[in-house]
Amino acid sequence: MSASEEPLRLASVDLGAIRHNVRTVAALVGGAEVMAVVKANAYGHGAVEVARAAVEAGATWLGVADVDEAVALRDAGLSVPVLAWLHSPQASFDRAVAHSIDVGVSSVAQLDAVAAAGLRVAAGLREAGEGGAAQQPARVHLKLDTGLGRNGAEQSLWPAFFARAAELQRAGQLTVVGLFSHLSNTNDEEDRAQLERLLAGVELARVAQLEPPIIHLASTAAALRLPETRLSMIRLGIGMYGLSPFDDQTSAELGLRPAMRVEGRVISVKRVPVDSGVSYGYTYRTATESTLALVALGYADGIPRLGSNRAPVWINGEIHRVSGRIAMDQFVADVHDAEAAVGDRVVLFGDPQDGYPSAEDWAEAAETINYEIVTRIGARIERRYVS
Ligand SMILES: *Cc1c(COP(=O)(O)O)cnc(C)c1O
């Protein structure tokens, strides 16, 4: 592609929107710290760029799923605390400790693995003559399952979990920085019951001589709607990207701005007669003589095939519909008698305040949620960052 050429596929990511969203939520949650959750390449937006913007806007922590994602942030020069909470069964945690990454642990086995990693890393530094004694102990956040049924120690194991964590902390082998859990977002009542269980866990930890400074529970939904769940820190994901976690409230109603806009170009235009079949299986046939516009985006790019014959696209200020099956690399929009020329911009979704279809429109067409629409946007789509 020459410098002047427009890309075939583009995801424009507005870092100004990311900063605005972080500031908006930070102001709302008052004293609670904000962890910017940038797992899965920042929900498709680009982890490093989003992380930098979030930190500029006041996020004091970064959150990712696994240690590889965390190390990539460190390699890019991000120095704020980073928490990683999803680990392989044989994880050694040496890289996590060496990169000063906080580890979310869900079991005694993981606690022991982190402590052992801390000892190995310190010994390695001593051997290299780099003063291993000065190495800080490994940092962990104890994860409690308060009802979600996924990660986290189950309630019956909390006493043993806390006892071992306290023992390792006393031995100087690790520091318990946080205690946390994750909500099911089923309804306010269920979320409050999980909060109660977490607070009972905090009490039990205290009995075991653990007083972790950071207690965290809420992700975007609870941070916005259930103030009592904000505790010391919230973990902000979807809201930072300007998308609503709620069915009954839009981004705009929450004061948030969608950061991602996905665009293609019209790469061919043809006038076809009535009853022309379009794309595989002829699931669409023109109702009249019509103009078909071809766009080079397909399911290989994360455009959901379920959007075939349903999802909206913006071309020249008008909303048209995907016509026929979305293929691996391309789809067609029947624009009927509207203007369309080769090279015209095609916007699949962006900020509806700008007149574009929303990620929610695509989610509805594809029977999924806005999270999945943005996160699956593929590597072949060029990201461009604007402020
Ligand atoms: C993904 C994730 C979040 C962020 O959730 P949002 O709903 O996107 O705000 C927070 N905490 C954990 C443990 C997660 O896995």
The ligand as a MOL file (V3000), in Angstrom:
LIG
                    3D

  0  0  0     0  0            999 V3000
M  V30 BEGIN CTAB
M  V30 COUNTS 15 15 0 0 0
M  V30 BEGIN ATOM
M  V30 1 C -12.9990 -8.8260 31.4320 0
M  V30 2 C -12.9900 -8.6120 32.8800 0
M  V30 3 C -13.3100 -7.3630 33.4300 0
M  V30 4 C -13.8490 -6.2060 32.6130 0
M  V30 5 O -15.2440 -6.3840 32.4180 0
M  V30 6 P -16.1450 -5.2990 31.6600 0
M  V30 7 O -17.5130 -5.8340 31.7670 0
M  V30 8 O -15.6570 -5.2850 30.2440 0
M  V30 9 O -15.9370 -3.9990 32.3340 0
M  V30 10 C -13.1450 -7.2010 34.7970 0
M  V30 11 N -12.7130 -8.2160 35.5720 0
M  V30 12 C -12.4240 -9.4360 35.0820 0
M  V30 13 C -11.9750 -10.5210 36.0110 0
M  V30 14 C -12.5720 -9.6850 33.7310 0
M  V30 15 O -12.3020 -10.9040 33.2410 0
M  V30 END ATOM
M  V30 BEGIN BOND
M  V30 1 1 1 2
M  V30 2 1 2 3
M  V30 3 2 2 14
M  V30 4 1 3 4
M  V30 5 2 3 10
M  V30 6 1 4 5
M  V30 7 1 5 6
M  V30 8 2 6 7
M  V30 9 1 6 8
M  V30 10 1 6 9
M  V30 11 1 10 11
M  V30 12 2 11 12
M  V30 13 1 12 13
M  V30 14 1 12 14
M  V30 15 1 14 15
M  V30 END BOND
M  V30 END CTAB
M  END
